[in-house]
């Protein structure tokens, strides 16, 4: 996201807040005695979420925002938040006859614009509500506006702005996903197009020659970090998912940093357990085949032959390697079943099946390379040697 994109987004958000504030002021100005107007975060628990409440009585409108006893612990006001509310003009909660258990301010309905500004400032600056589309407005218990439908592009803009403000090094790829760089490590931040979720994932190379050690490492990482991991041939994919409604920049950065710490731990663990390059990597040709067919669904024998330089000996060697992998992963699946680890058993069985299909593809290519060559006998010009030919002397 360029600086120009960030500036345009900021202007759009500012315009949205101004429009929301003006509409809210109009509703406040129209309030009568005993009217109740509530603005709350539409994607949170209504009983304990940040909100602004307006009560009409005697030509005056009271605006209240909740104090900590009426908020979830993760939404509690900090000292600097309380200072902001007091600077805006709110009074401290007090139990007096004209007081309130909330932070409050009383103004005449003629000052509806000021009341709307106070509420918007509290929701936006104190509780970090990123956009008015996250808010629900209710008048006398009747909803008059609801949060906007989930908008992937809006969420993508929020994430880009947050990453830029926090100083992260990232690019947006052709699919609209964020590639966030941490030195040699890359985290992919993906927005679901169908549901308000943010997915963070990363890939790690493992020692494919030792399924038992790979399974042990995966189990340790799952236990220590509570991050799902999926074995994919010579790679392991780690995935973390967080809700995106409402989008809270602070929570997003916390999840990002936590997943980054997991990535460092996983990369270090795989690096320590990975033997020397000579022992741990598959032959280049087999790696090319695995890259072309990561799920072991099968390849054209001609492609396999090309990857093996049309060498029957090379193909036979790869068949042997794949067969060893099938046996090793089947044994790991059996051990997982005996330990009652159903998920691990399914993962290892899937891996064994993929290796088995690759072995079958290689075997097909080997049969084609070892087919005998049928050389057709050159056609004889003269089928009967006793018959005279054009070149014989006449009798």
SVG drawing of the C-alpha trace seen along z (x, -y; Angstrom):
<svg xmlns="http://www.w3.org/2000/svg" viewBox="-41 -25 67 94">
<polyline fill="none" stroke="black" stroke-width="0.4" points="0.0,0.0 1.5,-3.3 1.4,-6.6 -1.2,-7.9 -3.4,-4.9 -3.1,-5.4 -3.9,-9.1 -7.0,-8.3 -8.2,-5.8 -7.7,-8.2 -9.8,-10.8 -12.6,-8.3 -12.7,-7.2 -12.8,-10.8 -15.7,-11.6 -17.6,-8.6 -17.2,-9.7 -18.2,-13.3 -21.4,-12.0 -22.1,-9.7 -21.6,-12.5 -24.0,-14.8 -26.7,-12.1 -26.3,-11.4 -26.6,-15.1 -29.8,-15.3 -31.2,-12.4 -30.1,-14.0 -31.7,-17.3 -35.0,-15.5 -35.0,-13.8 -37.9,-14.4 -38.2,-13.7 -37.7,-10.0 -36.3,-9.2 -33.3,-6.8 -30.7,-6.7 -27.9,-4.1 -24.8,-3.8 -23.0,-0.5 -20.4,1.7 -22.5,4.0 -20.1,7.0 -19.6,7.2 -21.5,8.4 -24.0,5.6 -24.1,5.9 -20.4,5.2 -19.2,3.4 -18.2,-0.2 -21.2,-2.4 -22.6,-5.9 -26.1,-6.4 -28.3,-9.5 -31.2,-10.2 -33.7,-13.0 -35.2,-14.8 -36.5,-18.3 -35.0,-19.8 -31.6,-18.4 -29.8,-15.4 -27.4,-13.3 -24.6,-11.5 -23.0,-8.6 -20.1,-6.2 -19.5,-3.1 -17.0,-2.9 -14.9,0.3 -17.4,2.2 -19.7,2.2 -17.0,3.3 -15.3,6.5 -11.9,6.7 -10.2,6.5 -12.1,3.2 -11.3,1.5 -10.4,-2.1 -6.7,-2.9 -5.6,-5.9 -4.9,-7.8 -8.3,-6.9 -10.0,-8.3 -7.9,-11.5 -9.1,-11.8 -12.8,-11.5 -12.3,-14.2 -10.6,-16.4 -13.5,-16.0 -15.8,-17.3 -17.2,-14.1 -17.7,-14.0 -16.3,-11.2 -18.9,-8.6 -20.5,-9.5 -23.3,-8.0 -25.1,-11.4 -28.8,-12.0 -27.8,-13.7 -24.8,-11.5 -24.3,-8.3 -22.2,-5.1 -20.9,-6.0 -18.9,-9.0 -21.5,-11.6 -22.2,-15.1 -25.5,-17.0 -26.1,-19.5 -29.1,-21.3 -30.6,-19.8 -29.5,-23.0 -25.9,-21.7 -26.7,-18.4 -23.6,-18.8 -21.3,-19.0 -22.9,-15.9 -22.5,-13.9 -18.9,-15.0 -18.2,-13.9 -19.7,-10.4 -17.8,-10.0 -14.5,-11.1 -15.0,-8.6 -15.8,-5.7 -13.1,-6.5 -10.2,-7.8 -10.8,-5.9 -12.1,-2.5 -10.5,-2.5 -13.7,-1.9 -12.1,-2.1 -15.2,-3.0 -18.9,-4.0 -19.9,-0.9 -19.0,1.1 -21.7,-0.7 -25.4,-0.1 -27.8,-2.9 -31.0,-2.2 -33.7,-4.7 -36.1,-3.7 -35.0,0.0 -35.6,-0.1 -32.6,0.4 -32.4,-2.4 -29.0,-1.5 -26.8,1.6 -23.2,2.4 -22.5,2.5 -22.2,6.0 -18.7,7.5 -16.5,5.8 -13.2,7.6 -11.8,4.5 -12.5,2.3 -10.8,4.8 -7.9,5.1 -7.4,1.3 -7.6,1.4 -4.9,4.1 -2.6,2.2 -3.0,-1.0 -2.2,0.8 0.9,2.6 2.2,-0.6 1.7,-2.6 3.5,0.2 6.4,0.1 6.2,3.7 7.9,4.6 5.3,6.0 4.0,6.2 0.6,7.1 0.6,9.9 -1.6,10.4 -4.2,12.1 -4.5,9.2 -2.7,11.1 -0.2,9.5 3.4,10.9 5.0,9.7 8.7,10.1 10.7,10.9 14.2,11.3 14.3,14.7 10.9,15.6 7.6,14.7 4.2,14.6 1.1,14.5 -1.9,12.6 -5.0,13.6 -8.5,12.1 -11.4,14.5 -13.7,13.3 -16.7,15.1 -16.5,14.5 -15.0,11.9 -11.7,13.7 -8.0,13.0 -5.7,16.0 -2.0,15.9 0.1,18.8 3.7,19.8 5.6,22.6 8.6,24.6 10.8,27.2 11.2,30.4 13.4,33.5 11.4,35.7 13.6,38.7 12.6,39.1 8.8,39.1 9.1,40.1 11.2,37.0 8.9,34.8 5.8,36.1 7.5,35.6 8.4,32.0 4.9,31.2 3.3,32.6 5.6,30.4 4.9,27.2 1.1,27.9 1.3,28.5 3.4,25.5 1.9,22.9 -1.7,24.2 -1.2,23.5 -2.5,26.0 0.2,27.5 -0.3,29.6 2.3,31.8 2.5,31.3 5.2,33.6 8.5,31.9 6.9,28.8 4.8,28.0 2.1,25.4 1.2,23.5 -2.1,21.5 -3.7,19.2 -7.1,17.6 -8.5,14.5 -11.9,12.8 -12.0,9.6 -15.3,8.0 -14.7,5.7 -11.2,5.1 -9.0,3.9 -5.6,2.8 -4.0,3.5 -5.4,7.1 -4.3,7.6 -0.7,6.5 -0.6,8.8 -1.7,11.8 0.8,10.9 3.6,10.7 2.6,13.9 2.6,15.8 6.0,14.2 7.4,15.6 5.9,19.0 7.6,18.8 11.0,18.1 10.5,21.1 9.5,23.4 12.3,22.3 14.8,22.8 13.5,26.2 13.4,27.5 16.9,26.0 18.3,27.8 16.7,31.1 17.6,31.0 20.7,33.2 23.3,32.2 22.2,31.2 23.6,34.4 21.5,36.5 18.3,34.5 17.4,33.3 15.9,35.4 17.6,35.5 17.0,32.4 14.9,34.3 12.6,35.8 12.3,32.4 11.1,31.0 8.5,33.8 7.3,33.1 7.0,29.4 5.0,30.1 2.7,32.6 2.6,31.6 -0.5,33.7 0.7,36.8 -2.2,36.7 -0.1,38.0 2.1,36.6 2.4,37.2 5.1,39.9 6.8,37.7 7.2,35.0 8.7,37.5 11.1,38.8 12.2,35.2 12.8,34.6 14.9,37.8 16.8,37.0 15.3,40.0 17.4,42.2 15.9,45.6 18.4,45.8 17.3,42.4 13.6,43.3 14.3,46.6 16.2,44.8 13.3,42.4 10.8,45.3 12.9,46.8 13.0,43.5 9.2,43.1 8.6,46.7 10.7,46.1 8.7,43.0 5.4,44.9 6.6,47.5 7.9,44.9 4.7,42.9 2.5,46.0 4.5,47.0 4.0,43.5 0.3,43.7 0.1,47.1 2.0,45.8 -0.3,42.8 -3.3,45.1 -1.9,47.1 -1.4,43.9 -5.0,42.8 -3.8,39.8 -6.6,39.9 -5.7,36.6 -2.0,37.5 -3.0,40.9 -5.1,39.2 -2.3,36.8 0.4,39.5 -1.9,41.7 -2.6,38.9 1.2,38.3 1.8,42.1 -1.0,42.1 0.6,39.1 4.0,40.8 2.4,44.0 0.7,42.2 4.1,40.6 5.7,44.0 3.0,45.3 3.6,42.4 7.3,43.1 6.7,46.8 4.6,46.0 7.4,43.8 9.9,46.6 7.8,49.1 7.7,46.8 11.4,46.2 12.1,49.9 9.8,51.0 11.7,53.0 12.2,51.1 10.7,53.0 12.8,52.4 10.9,53.0 12.8,55.0 13.6,53.0 11.2,53.8 12.8,56.2 12.8,54.9 12.5,58.4 10.4,60.8 11.3,64.0 15.0,64.4 14.4,66.9 12.4,64.6 14.2,62.5 14.8,58.9 15.1,55.8 18.8,56.0 19.2,59.6 20.5,60.5 17.8,61.9 18.1,65.7"/>
</svg>
